[in-house]
């Protein structure tokens, strides 16, 4: 349990850095295995989708609010996905596949 919470805390730090208007030069991707695995997805050429699981019971309020804050930080992240382009023509495909 502790390692999962530590990894999620590191993920929050990475998302906060990526959400800042003037992004710092160092993004702490190497602080946990989770952020290292997600580095290409978070800092690369991707579109990000976030799903939240919220519950309206009083005992779950704090976790729901934390999840909403995290999603809000994710929404502020500055990602610039671009469509990948191939530099070859369809006629060149058979020679590439071999």
Protein Blocks (a to p, Z undefined) as FASTA:
>chain_A
ZZmmmmmmmmmmmmmmmmpmbacfbdcfklpmklmmmmmmmmmccdddddddddfbfklm
mmmmmmmmmmmmmmmpccdddddddfbdfklmmmmmZZ
